[in-house]
């Protein structure tokens, strides 16, 4: 049986605050459209600043594309969080 995901307001507030403070894509410098979880929440990632990165639409699609494992490594390098699981 699957249970619906319950979002904690504190976590949502942190993601929103992160987006407000990071208006540009942290990969290419374009206008950011999305906040991406480097380690997916389904894999144990959280909503801490170390696990969030602002991305434009193109870079966000790359982060979920066929080379997502390599892209995740690059995002971790950019954030300086190479020790994150995932």
Buried (B, 14 or more C-beta within 10 A) or exposed (E): EEEEEEEEEEEEEBBEEBBEEBEEBBBEEEEBBBBBBBBBEEEEBBBEBBBBBBBBEEBBEBBEEEEEEEBBBBBBEEBEBEEBEB
